[in-house]
Amino acid sequence: MCLGIPGRILELPADLPDLGRVDVEGVVRGINMSLLADDPPVPGDWVLIHLGFALQKMTQAEVLEMQSTRELLGLGGDAMAHPAIEDDPTPVPLGETVS
């Protein structure tokens, strides 16, 4: 299973063909584009990002669906921020809930 996040390509520098500047939830990051060499993205395209690599292009509808699902799950703006994990690093046993 892949936990990826969408990002919108801002720039693909000519001097760094495998690296793109991508807006990921308001933060601009350098993302490796080499896995999309067969169908290179262009500025304005959305891509699914995992571990700093663009895995595939996404449509606007897919991005909206993913954002809606993340909101429904309570993942909000930062998919990695979860108060129960940040405040208490002790794992919760299977079947129990976090209070």
C-alpha positions as CSV (number, residue, x, y, z in Angstrom):
1,M,0.0,0.0,0.0
2,C,1.2,3.5,-0.9
3,L,0.4,6.6,1.2
4,G,0.9,9.3,-1.4
5,I,0.0,12.9,-1.5
6,P,-0.9,15.1,-4.5
7,G,1.3,17.9,-5.7
8,R,1.0,20.4,-8.5
9,I,4.1,21.0,-10.7
10,L,5.3,24.5,-10.7
11,E,8.5,24.2,-12.6
12,L,10.7,21.7,-14.4
13,P,14.2,23.2,-14.6
14,A,16.0,22.5,-17.9
15,D,19.3,22.0,-16.1
16,L,17.8,19.4,-13.7
17,P,15.6,17.2,-15.9
18,D,14.7,14.7,-13.2
19,L,13.8,17.3,-10.6
20,G,10.6,19.3,-10.5
21,R,9.5,22.1,-8.2
22,V,6.2,21.0,-6.8
23,D,3.6,22.7,-4.6
24,V,2.5,20.2,-2.0
25,E,-0.2,21.7,0.2
26,G,1.3,25.1,0.0
27,V,4.9,24.0,0.5
28,V,7.3,24.0,-2.5
29,R,9.4,20.8,-2.6
30,G,11.9,19.3,-5.0
31,I,10.4,16.1,-6.3
32,N,12.1,13.4,-8.5
33,M,10.3,13.0,-11.8
34,S,12.4,10.2,-13.3
35,L,9.7,7.6,-12.9
36,L,7.5,9.6,-15.3
37,A,10.0,9.6,-18.1
38,D,7.6,7.8,-20.5
39,D,4.9,10.4,-20.1
40,P,6.6,13.5,-18.7
41,P,4.5,16.0,-16.8
42,V,4.4,19.7,-17.5
43,P,3.9,22.7,-15.2
44,G,0.3,22.7,-14.0
45,D,0.0,18.9,-13.9
46,W,-0.9,17.1,-10.7
47,V,1.2,14.1,-9.6
48,L,0.9,11.5,-6.9
49,I,4.0,11.8,-4.6
50,H,5.5,9.1,-2.4
51,L,8.9,9.4,-0.7
52,G,10.0,12.3,-2.8
53,F,9.1,10.6,-6.1
54,A,6.3,11.4,-8.5
55,L,4.6,8.0,-9.2
56,Q,1.9,9.0,-11.6
57,K,0.0,11.9,-13.1
58,M,-3.4,12.7,-11.5
59,T,-6.5,14.4,-12.8
60,Q,-8.1,17.3,-11.0
61,A,-11.0,15.0,-10.1
62,E,-8.7,12.4,-8.5
63,V,-7.0,15.2,-6.5
64,L,-10.4,16.5,-5.2
65,E,-11.5,13.0,-4.3
66,M,-8.2,12.3,-2.5
67,Q,-8.5,15.6,-0.6
68,S,-12.1,14.8,0.3
69,T,-11.2,11.4,1.6
70,R,-8.3,12.8,3.7
71,E,-10.7,15.3,5.3
72,L,-13.2,12.6,6.0
73,L,-10.5,10.6,7.7
74,G,-9.4,13.6,9.7
75,L,-6.0,13.9,8.0
76,G,-6.6,17.6,7.2
77,G,-3.7,19.7,5.9
78,D,-0.8,17.4,7.0
79,A,-1.2,13.7,6.4
80,M,1.7,13.0,8.8
81,A,0.4,15.0,11.7
82,H,-1.6,13.0,14.2
83,P,-1.9,14.3,17.8
84,A,-2.1,10.8,19.3
85,I,1.1,9.8,17.6
86,E,2.9,13.1,18.3
87,D,1.9,13.3,22.0
88,D,2.3,9.7,23.0
89,P,4.8,7.5,21.2
90,T,3.5,4.3,23.0
91,P,1.7,2.0,20.5
92,V,-1.9,1.3,21.2
93,P,-2.8,-2.4,21.4
94,L,-4.9,-3.7,18.6
95,G,-8.6,-3.4,19.4
96,E,-8.2,-0.5,21.8
97,T,-8.8,3.1,21.1
98,V,-6.7,6.2,21.7
99,S,-8.3,8.5,24.4
